[in-house]
Amino acid sequence: MAYTLHRLAAGSYDLALDDAIMGCVVQEVSRTGQVEGWRVELLDDLPTVLRPQPFTQAEHHFPTLEAAVAWLGGAPVVEEGD
């Protein structure tokens, strides 16, 4: 079981688990343009027992993209055409 991030636009990634899109990673920005952190969320709010590890909730927040990537087991960013 391996996660990968697929860049969509600045501050936005699809989250894939074994090549199946199952969530997203997005930058949280305030109305004034301040970066407030990153959110990792599942597309579906599955029951706890059906959520893939390490998800204990449908949505988790992190101060940096690096922290989110580390939490996802070091998920690499896959660029278009890779």
VOBA-1610 file (N, C-alpha, C; in pm, whole numbers, padded with zeros to 5 digits, always signed):
BEGIN
Met+00086-00117+00000Met+00000+00000+00000Met+00090+00123+00000Ala+00082+00203-00108Ala+00168+00321-00121Ala+00088+00440-00174Tyr+00107+00553-00108Tyr+00042+00677-00150Tyr+00131+00751-00249Thr+00068+00823-00343Thr+00138+00917-00430Thr+00051+01043-00441Leu+00117+01156-00463Leu+00049+01283-00485Leu+00063+01319-00632His-00047+01364-00691His-00047+01403-00832His-00086+01550-00840Arg+00012+01633-00879Arg-00009+01778-00880Arg-00119+01817-00979Leu-00214+01897-00929Leu-00321+01950-01012Leu-00295+02096-01048Ala-00268+02176-00948Ala-00239+02319-00962Ala-00160+02359-00838Ala-00115+02481-00834Ala-00040+02526-00717Ala-00123+02505-00591Gly-00068+02429-00497Gly-00136+02406-00370Gly-00247+02302-00372Ser-00247+02216-00475Ser-00355+02117-00486Ser-00302+01989-00549Tyr-00332+01877-00483Tyr-00287+01747-00531Tyr-00399+01645-00517Asp-00408+01553-00613Asp-00488+01433-00595Asp-00405+01339-00509Leu-00472+01265-00422Leu-00405+01165-00338Leu-00446+01028-00389Ala-00349+00950-00433Ala-00376+00816-00483Ala-00318+00712-00388Leu-00391+00604-00375Leu-00345+00489-00298Leu-00338+00373-00396Asp-00217+00324-00420Asp-00197+00218-00519Asp-00263+00253-00652Asp-00241+00376-00697Asp-00286+00429-00827Asp-00436+00459-00836Ala-00511+00445-00730Ala-00654+00480-00730Ala-00673+00610-00652Ile-00730+00713-00716Ile-00753+00841-00649Ile-00855+00819-00538Met-00817+00856-00416Met-00905+00835-00302Met-00914+00956-00210Gly-00844+01065-00247Gly-00848+01184-00163Gly-00774+01298-00229Cys-00749+01402-00147Cys-00677+01518-00198Cys-00593+01579-00086Val-00495+01656-00128Val-00411+01734-00039Val-00417+01876-00091Val-00465+01968-00009Val-00482+02106-00054Val-00427+02205+00048Gln-00373+02311-00005Gln-00322+02420+00078Gln-00438+02503+00130Glu-00435+02533+00259Glu-00538+02617+00318Glu-00486+02760+00324Val-00561+02853+00265Val-00520+02993+00256Val-00632+03079+00312Ser-00592+03178+00392Ser-00691+03269+00450Ser-00743+03365+00343Arg-00845+03440+00378Arg-00900+03539+00284Arg-00800+03647+00249Thr-00700+03667+00334Thr-00598+03769+00307Thr-00478+03711+00232Gly-00485+03581+00199Gly-00378+03519+00122Gly-00269+03454+00205Gln-00286+03450+00336Gln-00187+03387+00423Gln-00203+03236+00418Val-00093+03163+00402Val-00097+03018+00406Val-00118+02976+00551Glu-00223+02896+00573Glu-00257+02853+00709Glu-00225+02707+00733Gly-00181+02635+00633Gly-00146+02495+00649Gly-00196+02412+00532Trp-00203+02281+00554Trp-00243+02187+00450Trp-00347+02091+00505Arg-00440+02052+00420Arg-00546+01959+00458Arg-00535+01835+00371Val-00539+01719+00435Val-00542+01590+00366Val-00678+01530+00395Glu-00752+01498+00289Glu-00886+01444+00313Glu-00922+01334+00215Leu-01006+01244+00264Leu-01060+01137+00181Leu-01176+01191+00099Leu-01198+01135-00020Leu-01312+01175-00102Leu-01443+01131-00038Asp-01440+01015+00027Asp-01560+00962+00092Asp-01534+00951+00242Asp-01631+00991+00322Asp-01620+00980+00467Asp-01658+00837+00506Leu-01561+00749+00496Leu-01581+00607+00522Leu-01591+00580+00673Pro-01656+00472+00710Pro-01653+00432+00851Pro-01508+00409+00894Thr-01480+00431+01019Thr-01344+00423+01071Thr-01274+00294+01030Val-01340+00181+01039Val-01276+00053+01009Val-01241+00036+00861Leu-01301+00117+00773Leu-01274+00106+00629Leu-01174+00210+00579Arg-01136+00304+00665Arg-01041+00408+00621Arg-00901+00349+00606Pro-00830+00388+00500Pro-00692+00341+00486Pro-00603+00405+00592Gln-00501+00334+00632Gln-00405+00390+00728Gln-00328+00502+00660Pro-00293+00607+00726Pro-00305+00634+00869Pro-00430+00716+00906Phe-00531+00719+00821Phe-00650+00801+00847Phe-00729+00749+00967Thr-00747+00835+01066Thr-00835+00805+01179Thr-00962+00888+01167Gln-00958+00987+01079Gln-01072+01074+01048Gln-01072+01091+00896Ala-01177+01149+00843Ala-01183+01173+00698Ala-01093+01288+00656Glu-01055+01373+00752Glu-00976+01493+00722Glu-00873+01517+00832His-00751+01550+00788His-00642+01581+00882His-00574+01711+00837His-00523+01787+00933His-00458+01916+00905His-00312+01913+00947Phe-00228+01981+00868Phe-00084+01984+00893Phe-00031+02125+00869Pro+00075+02164+00940Pro+00129+02299+00923Pro+00204+02318+00791Thr+00258+02209+00736Thr+00336+02218+00611Thr+00303+02100+00520Leu+00334+02117+00392Leu+00319+02005+00298Leu+00413+01893+00337Glu+00533+01927+00382Glu+00631+01826+00421Glu+00577+01739+00534Ala+00508+01800+00630Ala+00450+01724+00741Ala+00340+01630+00691Ala+00259+01677+00596Ala+00154+01592+00539Ala+00214+01475+00462Val+00317+01502+00384Val+00385+01398+00306Val+00447+01294+00399Ala+00510+01339+00506Ala+00571+01247+00603Ala+00463+01158+00666Trp+00349+01217+00702Trp+00239+01143+00761Trp+00186+01035+00665Leu+00194+01065+00536Leu+00151+00970+00433Leu+00262+00871+00395Gly+00362+00860+00479Gly+00470+00764+00456Gly+00571+00808+00353Gly+00586+00940+00334Gly+00683+00990+00236Gly+00632+00985+00094Ala+00501+01001+00077Ala+00439+00992-00056Ala+00509+01082-00157Pro+00556+01026-00268Pro+00621+01109-00370Pro+00519+01187-00453Val+00565+01298-00509Val+00486+01376-00603Val+00513+01323-00743Val+00407+01284-00811Val+00418+01233-00947Val+00378+01344-01042Glu+00470+01382-01128Glu+00442+01486-01228Glu+00377+01423-01349Glu+00301+01501-01424Glu+00236+01453-01546Glu+00342+01392-01638Gly+00315+01271-01686Gly+00407+01205-01777Gly+00508+01117-01708Asp+00511+01116-01574Asp+00604+01029-01501Asp+00554+00886-01497
//
